[in-house]
Amino acid sequence: MEGNPPTPPSWVHKRDGRQEPFDADKISRALFAASESLKRPDAFLARELTDGVVHFLMEETDGATPTTIQIAELVVKVVRELGQPALAATFAEYGARRDRGKPSPAAVSADKEVVLRFAAGAPLEKVLAACVHSYTLQTVFARDLAAAQGDGLLTLTGLEAPYELLGCVLGPPIASVAEDGVFAALEKARGFAGGLVVLDGPEHLLAHSAKAENEKVREFSRELALGLRLTGMRAVVNLNCAAPPSWAGDLAEGPLFAGQIDSPAPGKLASLADELTRELLRPKAFGDRVRIDWHLSERDFAPGAAQRLTAMAEFALDKAAVCFVFDRPRRPVWLAEGVDRQYPAVLLTVGVHLPRLAEQPGVDGDATRFLKKLGSLARLALSAAVQKREFLRRQQGGRPPVTSGFLLDRARLVVAPVGLDAVVTAFTGGGLCSGKESLDFGKQIVQTLRDVLRQDGGACRLGTCLDGPDDFRLGDGTPTIGQAAGLTGWDATAPPKHQLRAASALHAIAEGGTAALILPEGARPTAETVADYLRSAWKQTDLNRIRLLRGGGTPQ
């Protein structure tokens, strides 16, 4: 229809007359292989050139289905005209070799042996972990993505668990805590999720137990602690949600409670949520294995709820693993980064390193050029998720079927912008909290990423979102401004309300995200002050999730 933007072809005609789905990643991988042959491997250049090819292919085909010969000829032409004649010639040579029935160098090297080197004195656990990471990079992902990680453009997470999703909700179709008990449900979940399980409203489950409140909370905590320790997973426990989980109204008999299915009183649920919080946040009870996402809605800012809010603020000030999540009307109920009640799993989190992108040839400190290249970086992240999904679909025999219950189809890709505040500072001279010009550029970055992920993710039927880890890092150590991951500013010198306002602008565009509220070391604010920050955030911002950080966050 006239006025609609052109879209890439859905299909291509092969040489033998068959049709197959069009896959731009195949072009990118072939161009990367050509760059390897030239001893100049460059994953980002291959992706950027591919995006240029697709642009001209859409114009040239105008909705018609192209042939693979037509596409190959266009690749050579476009790559040459974009200033890469040697790469174009090598790509053409690959095509000629294929026509003569000879394998290309890319095909020959696909099954090459991988050598892992380590120091003789390295601890065994580190050697084994490095071995698994290397295996995943070589087995799950194509060489261009492994190279992009090596170049510092991407961080691919979940390398320690190639055969599992990154995380999922502890519930159907995986397991039922009500029927199996916490420990058994965690055992089942470990076959699906490599690192994270999400619990949605366990106070609703415990409300139906006939046991005394303290007893059932302690029993739940013990089973959770044991299950997490033995499976090696982390848990995000969601409490105090405005709307109960869908299963809460139809509980079946299980080992934790008798068959009482009447709706529990709000006061009983609140009391259980409070008791669970105290139990789960006991010093040394869980270490860093449990985070509580405490949900806030209109009822939590009523005058009668002030004491509860202040108590939770006190936990956060004590550096407990607590995030505050705002349950806003007509918005998804977010249960963890990338997880809500519609999308109960995370396929993969990919960090896109913005300061490294700014160093790419051709940017030269120009913000417009940077934004143009940003789409190619987002497409590399999408390629990683598609490849992980296809790898999981191919796995059979003896492993839990992650495809069951459409779990894999409802698993999201989470893209974490890394160094957002740093790159904004580099281009505008000020961070996200410093003023309108800087914040506007940050919003452009988020908008560009969101638009590419939605359009291209939708084309490959992949749910996507922008967010970041709750500790704002994708590696070891305390993140600096250039390493902070997520939709947040990173400046402890900025007033708290400026930090919240800047993050709110980003969350409004992304429709999600996690903000760091960085409080400098020194004078400790009162819990009432933090509660006031949360009230302001509820009334005056579009923030999705907040985590307090005391100390750190100073630009370095």
C-alpha positions in Angstrom: 0.0 0.0 0.0 1.3 3.4 -0.9 3.0 5.3 1.9 4.1 2.1 3.8 7.9 1.9 4.3 9.7 -0.8 2.2 10.4 -4.0 4.1 13.0 -6.7 3.4 11.9 -9.7 1.2 10.4 -12.6 3.1 11.6 -15.2 0.7 14.4 -15.9 -1.8 14.5 -18.2 -4.9 17.4 -20.6 -4.7 19.4 -21.8 -7.7 17.5 -25.1 -7.8 14.1 -23.3 -7.8 13.2 -23.9 -4.2 12.2 -21.0 -1.9 13.6 -20.4 1.5 13.2 -17.5 4.0 15.4 -14.5 3.5 18.0 -14.3 6.2 20.2 -11.2 6.3 22.4 -12.9 8.9 23.7 -15.2 6.2 25.0 -12.2 4.2 26.7 -10.8 7.4 28.3 -14.1 8.2 29.6 -14.5 4.6 31.1 -10.9 4.7 32.7 -11.6 8.0 34.3 -14.8 6.6 35.6 -12.7 3.7 37.1 -10.2 6.1 38.8 -13.1 8.0 40.3 -14.3 4.7 41.8 -10.8 4.3 43.2 -11.0 7.8 41.1 -8.1 8.9 38.1 -9.8 10.7 35.5 -7.1 11.5 32.1 -8.3 12.7 30.6 -4.8 13.0 31.7 -3.8 9.5 30.2 -7.0 8.1 26.9 -6.2 9.8 26.9 -2.6 8.8 27.6 -3.5 5.1 24.8 -6.1 5.3 22.4 -3.4 6.5 23.4 -1.3 3.5 22.8 -4.3 1.2 19.3 -4.9 2.6 18.5 -1.2 2.2 19.3 -1.3 -1.6 17.7 -4.8 -1.9 14.3 -3.4 -0.6 14.5 -0.6 -3.2 15.5 -2.9 -6.0 13.0 -5.7 -5.5 10.0 -3.5 -4.5 8.1 -6.4 -3.0 9.2 -9.1 -5.5 11.0 -12.2 -4.4 14.7 -12.0 -5.4 17.0 -14.9 -6.4 20.1 -15.8 -4.5 22.1 -14.9 -7.6 20.6 -11.4 -7.7 21.4 -10.9 -4.0 25.0 -12.1 -4.4 25.5 -9.7 -7.3 24.0 -6.8 -5.3 26.2 -7.6 -2.3 29.3 -7.3 -4.5 28.1 -4.1 -6.0 27.1 -2.4 -2.8 30.1 -3.5 -0.8 32.4 -2.2 -3.5 30.5 1.1 -3.8 30.7 1.5 0.0 34.5 1.6 -0.1 35.4 -2.0 0.4 36.6 -3.3 -3.0 38.9 -6.0 -1.5 36.1 -7.4 0.6 33.7 -7.4 -2.4 36.2 -9.3 -4.5 36.8 -11.9 -1.8 33.0 -12.3 -1.4 32.7 -12.8 -5.2 35.5 -15.3 -5.1 33.6 -17.3 -2.5 30.6 -17.4 -4.8 32.7 -18.6 -7.7 34.2 -21.4 -5.6 30.7 -22.5 -4.6 29.7 -22.5 -8.3 32.6 -24.8 -9.1 31.6 -27.1 -6.3 34.5 -26.2 -4.0 33.9 -25.3 -0.4 34.7 -21.8 0.6 37.3 -21.1 3.3 34.4 -20.2 5.7 32.9 -23.7 5.3 36.3 -25.4 5.7 37.0 -23.6 9.0 33.5 -24.1 10.5 34.6 -27.4 12.2 38.1 -26.4 13.2 39.4 -27.4 16.6 39.3 -24.8 19.4 42.3 -24.6 21.8 41.8 -23.2 25.3 45.0 -21.9 26.9 45.3 -21.3 30.7 48.0 -20.8 33.2 49.3 -23.9 34.9 48.4 -22.5 38.3 44.9 -21.4 37.4 42.1 -22.7 39.8 40.2 -25.7 38.3 36.8 -23.9 38.6 38.1 -21.0 36.6 39.5 -23.3 33.9 36.2 -25.3 33.7 34.2 -22.1 33.5 36.4 -20.7 30.7 36.0 -24.0 28.9 32.2 -23.9 29.0 32.2 -20.3 27.9 34.4 -21.1 25.0 32.3 -24.1 24.1 29.1 -21.9 24.1 30.7 -19.2 22.0 31.8 -21.7 19.4 28.7 -24.0 19.4 25.7 -21.7 20.0 26.9 -18.6 18.2 28.4 -17.9 14.8 32.0 -16.6 14.5 31.0 -13.0 13.8 29.2 -12.8 17.2 32.1 -14.3 19.1 34.3 -11.8 17.4 32.0 -8.9 18.3 32.2 -10.0 21.9 36.0 -10.2 21.6 36.0 -6.7 20.1 34.1 -5.3 23.1 31.0 -4.4 21.2 28.7 -7.1 22.7 28.5 -9.0 26.0 26.7 -12.3 25.5 25.4 -13.6 28.8 24.4 -17.1 29.8 27.6 -18.6 28.4 27.8 -20.9 31.5 24.4 -22.6 30.5 24.3 -23.2 26.7 21.3 -25.5 26.9 19.0 -23.4 29.0 17.1 -20.2 29.0 18.7 -17.4 31.0 15.8 -17.3 33.4 12.1 -18.0 33.8 9.1 -17.7 36.2 8.7 -20.6 38.6 5.3 -21.8 37.5 3.5 -23.6 34.7 4.5 -25.1 32.3 7.8 -25.7 34.1 6.6 -26.7 37.6 3.9 -25.8 40.2 5.2 -24.8 43.6 1.7 -25.5 44.9 1.8 -29.1 43.7 5.5 -29.9 43.9 6.8 -27.8 46.8 9.5 -25.2 46.5 12.5 -27.5 46.4 11.1 -29.9 43.8 9.9 -27.0 41.6 13.4 -25.5 41.7 14.9 -28.8 40.6 12.6 -28.9 37.7 13.2 -25.3 36.8 17.0 -25.9 36.7 16.5 -27.9 33.5 15.0 -24.9 31.8 16.8 -21.9 33.3 20.5 -21.6 33.7 20.7 -18.8 36.1 17.5 -17.1 37.4 14.1 -18.1 38.7 11.3 -15.6 39.3 8.7 -16.1 42.0 5.4 -14.3 41.5 3.5 -13.5 44.7 4.4 -16.4 47.0 2.4 -14.7 49.8 -0.7 -15.8 47.9 0.5 -19.4 48.0 1.3 -19.3 51.8 -2.0 -17.6 52.6 -3.8 -20.9 52.0 -1.7 -22.9 54.4 -3.2 -24.0 57.6 0.1 -23.6 59.5 1.0 -20.7 61.7 2.4 -17.7 59.8 5.9 -17.9 61.2 6.1 -21.6 60.6 5.1 -21.6 57.0 7.3 -18.6 56.1 10.3 -20.3 57.7 9.6 -23.5 55.9 9.3 -21.7 52.6 12.5 -19.9 53.2 14.4 -23.1 54.1 13.3 -24.9 51.0 14.1 -21.9 48.8 17.6 -21.5 50.4 18.3 -25.2 49.9 17.0 -25.3 46.4 19.0 -22.3 45.3 22.2 -23.5 46.9 22.0 -26.9 45.2 20.9 -25.7 41.8 23.3 -22.7 41.8 20.5 -20.3 40.7 19.4 -16.9 41.9 15.9 -15.9 42.6 13.8 -12.7 42.2 10.9 -12.8 44.7 8.0 -10.5 43.8 5.9 -9.4 46.7 3.0 -6.9 47.3 1.8 -6.9 43.7 -1.3 -4.8 43.1 -2.9 -7.6 41.1 -2.5 -11.2 42.2 -0.9 -13.8 39.8 -3.4 -15.6 37.6 -3.0 -18.9 39.5 -3.9 -17.4 42.9 -7.6 -17.8 42.4 -7.4 -21.5 41.5 -4.9 -23.1 43.9 -4.9 -26.9 44.0 -3.9 -28.9 47.0 -0.2 -29.2 47.5 2.3 -30.0 50.2 2.3 -26.5 51.6 -1.4 -26.0 52.3 -4.8 -27.6 52.7 -7.4 -27.2 50.0 -8.8 -23.8 51.0 -9.4 -21.7 47.9 -11.2 -18.8 49.3 -9.6 -15.4 48.6 -7.4 -14.4 51.5 -8.0 -11.0 53.2 -5.7 -8.2 52.1 -4.4 -7.7 55.6 -3.3 -11.4 55.7 -1.5 -11.1 52.4 0.3 -7.9 53.6 1.4 -9.5 56.8 2.8 -12.5 54.9 4.6 -10.3 52.4 6.2 -8.4 55.3 7.2 -11.5 57.1 8.7 -13.0 53.9 10.7 -9.8 53.4 12.2 -10.0 56.9 13.0 -13.7 56.5 14.5 -13.5 53.0 16.6 -10.5 53.8 18.1 -11.8 57.0 21.8 -11.2 57.1 23.7 -14.2 55.6 20.5 -16.1 55.0 20.8 -16.2 51.2 23.9 -14.2 50.4 23.5 -12.7 46.9 21.1 -15.4 45.7 17.8 -13.6 46.5 16.5 -10.2 45.4 13.1 -8.9 46.5 11.1 -6.8 44.0 8.7 -4.9 46.2 5.8 -3.7 44.2 4.2 -0.3 44.8 0.8 1.0 43.7 -1.7 3.7 44.7 -2.6 1.9 48.0 1.1 2.0 49.1 1.1 5.7 49.2 -2.0 6.2 51.2 -1.5 7.8 54.7 -2.2 4.5 56.4 0.6 2.7 54.5 3.4 5.1 55.4 4.9 2.8 58.0 5.2 -0.1 55.6 6.8 2.1 52.9 9.3 3.5 55.4 10.2 0.0 56.6 11.0 -1.1 53.1 13.1 2.1 52.5 15.0 1.1 55.6 15.9 -2.2 54.1 17.1 -0.6 50.9 19.2 1.9 52.8 20.9 -1.0 54.6 22.1 -2.2 51.1 19.7 -5.1 51.0 18.9 -6.6 47.7 15.6 -4.8 47.2 14.2 -3.1 44.1 11.0 -1.0 44.0 8.7 -1.8 41.1 5.8 0.5 40.2 2.6 -1.3 39.2 1.0 1.4 37.1 -2.5 1.1 35.6 -2.7 -0.4 32.2 1.0 -1.4 32.2 2.6 -4.9 32.4 3.4 -6.3 35.8 7.2 -6.5 35.6 8.5 -9.5 37.5 12.2 -9.1 36.6 14.3 -7.7 33.9 12.6 -8.8 30.7 10.0 -10.9 32.5 6.4 -10.1 33.0 3.2 -12.1 33.1 2.9 -12.3 29.3 6.6 -13.1 28.7 7.6 -15.5 31.5 11.1 -16.2 30.4 14.3 -14.5 29.3 16.1 -16.1 26.4 19.3 -14.0 26.6 20.6 -10.7 27.8 23.0 -9.0 25.4 25.0 -5.9 26.4 25.6 -3.4 23.6 28.7 -1.3 24.4 28.0 2.3 23.3 31.4 3.8 24.1 33.0 1.1 22.0 30.6 1.8 19.2 31.6 5.5 19.4 35.2 4.4 18.6 34.3 2.8 15.3 35.8 4.2 12.1 33.5 6.7 10.5 32.0 8.1 13.7 34.6 10.7 14.4 32.7 12.3 17.2 29.6 13.0 15.1 26.4 12.2 17.0 24.4 11.7 13.8 26.8 9.1 12.5 26.8 7.3 15.8 23.0 7.0 15.7 23.1 5.6 12.2 25.6 2.9 13.3 23.6 2.1 16.4 21.0 0.1 14.4 23.7 -2.3 13.2 24.8 -2.9 16.7 21.2 -3.7 17.8 20.9 -6.1 14.9 24.0 -8.0 16.1 22.3 -8.4 19.4 19.1 -9.7 17.7 21.2 -12.2 15.7 22.6 -13.6 19.0 19.1 -14.2 20.3 17.9 -15.8 17.1 20.9 -18.1 17.1 20.4 -19.1 20.7 16.7 -19.8 20.0 17.5 -22.0 17.0 20.1 -23.8 19.0 17.6 -24.6 21.8 15.1 -25.8 19.2 17.5 -28.3 17.8 18.3 -29.9 21.2 16.5 -33.2 21.9 17.0 -36.3 23.9 17.3 -36.4 27.6 16.9 -32.7 28.2 13.8 -30.8 29.4 12.0 -29.5 26.3 12.3 -25.7 26.6 9.9 -25.6 23.7 7.0 -27.1 25.8 4.1 -24.8 26.7 5.4 -22.3 24.1 8.0 -21.2 26.8 10.7 -20.6 24.2 8.3 -18.7 22.0 7.5 -16.4 24.9 11.1 -15.8 26.0 12.4 -12.3 25.5 15.7 -10.9 24.4 16.9 -8.2 26.9 19.2 -5.7 25.4 21.2 -3.7 27.9 22.8 -0.5 26.8 26.3 -0.3 28.4 27.9 3.1 29.1 24.8 5.2 28.1 25.7 8.0 30.4 29.4 7.9 29.3 28.6 8.1 25.6 26.1 10.9 26.2 28.8 12.8 28.1 31.3 12.2 25.2 29.0 13.7 22.6 27.3 16.5 24.5 29.8 17.4 27.2 27.4 16.5 30.0 25.7 13.4 31.5 22.0 12.4 31.4 21.3 14.4 34.5 23.1 17.6 33.4 20.5 19.2 31.2 18.1 19.0 28.3 20.5 18.7 25.5 22.3 15.7 27.0 19.0 14.0 28.1 17.6 14.5 24.6 20.5 12.7 23.1 20.1 9.9 25.5 16.5 9.6 24.5 17.5 9.5 20.9 19.8 6.5 21.6 17.0 4.7 23.5 14.5 5.5 20.8 16.8 4.2 18.1 17.5 0.9 19.9 13.8 0.4 20.7 12.6 1.0 17.1 15.2 -1.4 15.6 14.5 -4.1 18.1 10.7 -3.8 17.7 10.8 -3.8 13.9 13.4 -6.4 13.3 12.5 -8.5 16.4 8.9 -8.5 15.2 10.0 -9.8 11.8 11.6 -12.8 13.4 8.8 -13.3 16.0 11.1 -12.5 18.9 10.0 -10.5 21.9 12.5 -7.8 22.9 13.0 -5.1 25.6 15.6 -2.7 26.8 16.7 -3.0 30.4 19.8 -3.9 32.4 20.9 -6.1 35.3 19.8 -5.1 38.8 23.5 -4.5 39.8 24.1 -2.5 36.6 27.0 -4.5 35.5 27.7 -7.3 33.0 31.1 -8.2 34.4 33.0 -8.4 37.6 33.9 -5.4 39.8 32.2 -2.1 40.5 30.9 -0.5 37.3 32.3 2.8 36.2 30.4 5.3 34.1 31.6 3.6 30.9 30.6 0.1 32.1 27.2 0.8 33.8 24.5 -1.2 32.1 20.9 -0.2 31.8 18.5 2.7 31.3 19.9 4.9 34.0 22.1 7.9 34.7 25.4 7.2 36.6 26.3 10.3 38.6 26.3 10.4 42.4 26.8 14.1 42.3 23.4 14.7 40.7 20.5 15.4 43.1 18.2 12.3 43.5 15.2 14.0 41.8 17.4 14.8 38.8 18.5 11.2 38.6 14.9 10.0 38.8 13.7 12.5 36.2 16.4 11.5 33.7 15.8 7.8 34.1 12.0 8.4 33.8 12.5 9.9 30.4 14.3 6.8 29.2 11.8 4.4 30.8 8.9 6.2 29.1 10.4 5.5 25.7 11.5 1.9 26.4 8.3 1.2 28.4 10.5 -0.4 31.1 13.9 -0.3 32.7 15.7 -0.2 36.0 17.0 3.1 37.4 19.9 3.4 39.9 19.2 6.0 42.6 22.7 6.7 43.7 23.2 8.1 47.2 26.7 9.3 48.0 28.6 7.9 50.8 28.6 10.0 53.9 25.5 11.4 55.5 22.9 8.6 55.4 19.4 9.9 54.4 16.5 8.8 56.5 14.1 6.2 55.5 11.4 8.9 55.4 13.4 10.8 52.8 13.7 7.7 50.6 10.0 7.1 51.0 9.4 10.7 49.8 11.6 10.0 46.7 9.4 6.9 46.0 6.2 9.0 46.4 7.6 11.6 43.9 8.6 8.8 41.5 5.1 7.3 41.6 3.3 10.6 41.1 5.6 12.6 38.8 7.5 10.1 36.7 7.2 7.1 34.4 9.8 5.0 36.2 9.5 1.3 36.1 11.9 0.0 38.7 14.3 1.6 41.1 17.3 0.3 43.1 19.1 2.3 45.7 22.9 2.4 45.6 24.9 4.0 48.4 28.3 5.1 47.3 29.9 4.6 43.9 28.3 5.9 40.7 30.9 8.7 40.5 32.1 9.2 37.0 35.6 7.7 36.5 
